[in-house]
Amino acid sequence: MQELWYWLEEREAYRKEYTKVWNDTATSVNSETGIAEDMVNVILSPAGPGVAPAHNTAKYWGYTSQWNLLDYPALVFPMIQRRLQGFQFHSSLLAGDLKMRRSLRYWNIKQMIDLPFGIV
């Protein structure tokens, strides 16, 4: 139990330090309210290196681990819904880098039919 408390304290110290770095992006302070202004409000980043993995198959969790550690919220923006009947990957994707080939190995087109495409 003592080790757990140690790591919780480490996490909270990291969160505090990161919050300071985030707040330091402010370019000014409102003279009336003392509130920082013009700071970074949002960071858009990919959730992974390729197609969305099926549950319990993600290999590259580093893309989101920072935000999980900080307990920052994440959003998914569904954009369109496409019918994927008869869909095939372009050969350049299948010959792509190792990360893409590994991601595609777990991608089952039958499970993806009628799911929305989105921005994470």
C-alpha positions in Angstrom: 0.0 0.0 0.0 2.9 2.3 0.7 4.2 1.9 -2.8 0.8 2.8 -4.2 0.7 6.0 -2.3 4.2 6.8 -3.5 3.2 6.5 -7.2 0.0 8.5 -6.6 2.1 11.3 -5.2 4.4 11.1 -8.1 1.5 11.2 -10.5 0.0 14.3 -8.8 3.4 16.0 -8.8 3.7 15.3 -12.6 0.1 16.7 -13.1 1.0 19.8 -11.2 4.2 20.4 -13.2 2.4 19.8 -16.5 -0.4 22.2 -15.5 2.2 24.9 -14.9 3.8 24.3 -18.3 0.3 24.4 -19.9 -0.6 27.7 -18.1 2.8 29.2 -19.0 1.6 29.2 -22.7 -0.5 32.2 -21.8 0.7 35.4 -23.5 -0.9 37.8 -21.2 -2.8 38.3 -17.9 -6.0 40.2 -17.6 -5.2 43.2 -15.4 -8.6 43.3 -13.9 -9.2 39.7 -13.1 -5.7 38.3 -12.9 -6.7 35.4 -15.2 -4.2 34.2 -17.8 -5.3 34.9 -21.4 -4.4 33.5 -24.9 -3.1 30.2 -23.6 -3.4 26.9 -25.4 -6.9 25.6 -25.1 -6.9 22.4 -27.1 -4.4 20.0 -28.5 -5.4 17.9 -31.5 -3.5 14.7 -31.8 -3.8 11.2 -33.3 -4.9 8.4 -31.1 -2.6 5.9 -33.0 -0.5 5.4 -36.0 -3.1 3.8 -38.3 -6.6 2.5 -38.5 -8.5 2.1 -35.2 -7.7 -1.2 -33.6 -10.3 -3.7 -32.5 -10.7 -3.9 -28.7 -7.8 -5.5 -26.9 -5.5 -5.4 -29.9 -3.9 -1.9 -29.5 -0.1 -2.1 -29.7 0.8 1.6 -29.7 -0.8 3.0 -26.5 1.9 5.7 -26.2 -0.2 8.0 -28.3 -2.8 8.4 -25.6 -0.8 7.5 -22.4 0.2 11.1 -21.7 -3.5 12.2 -21.7 -4.5 9.2 -19.6 -1.8 10.0 -17.0 -3.0 13.6 -16.8 -6.6 12.5 -16.7 -7.4 15.0 -19.5 -10.6 14.5 -21.5 -10.7 13.2 -25.0 -13.3 13.5 -27.7 -14.2 11.7 -30.9 -15.9 13.6 -33.6 -18.0 11.4 -35.9 -17.8 12.9 -39.4 -19.6 10.6 -41.8 -21.0 7.1 -42.0 -20.0 5.0 -45.0 -21.0 1.7 -46.3 -17.9 -0.4 -46.5 -19.4 -3.3 -48.5 -16.8 -4.4 -51.0 -14.2 -2.0 -49.6 -10.5 -2.9 -50.2 -7.3 -1.3 -49.0 -5.2 0.4 -51.6 -2.1 -1.7 -52.2 0.2 1.2 -51.0 -1.3 0.8 -47.5 -0.7 -2.9 -47.5 2.9 -2.3 -48.5 3.3 0.6 -46.0 5.4 0.7 -42.9 5.5 -2.0 -40.3 3.1 -0.1 -37.9 0.5 0.2 -40.6 0.7 -3.5 -41.6 0.4 -4.6 -38.0 -2.7 -2.3 -37.5 -4.3 -3.6 -40.7 -3.8 -7.2 -39.6 -6.4 -6.7 -36.8 -8.8 -4.6 -38.9 -11.8 -6.7 -39.8 -13.9 -5.1 -42.5 -17.0 -7.1 -41.5 -16.9 -5.6 -38.0 -16.6 -2.0 -39.5 -19.6 -2.0 -41.8 -21.8 1.1 -41.0 -19.5 2.5 -38.3 -18.9 6.2 -38.6 -15.6 7.6 -39.7 -14.3 10.2 -37.3 -11.7 12.5 -35.9 -10.2 11.5 -32.6 
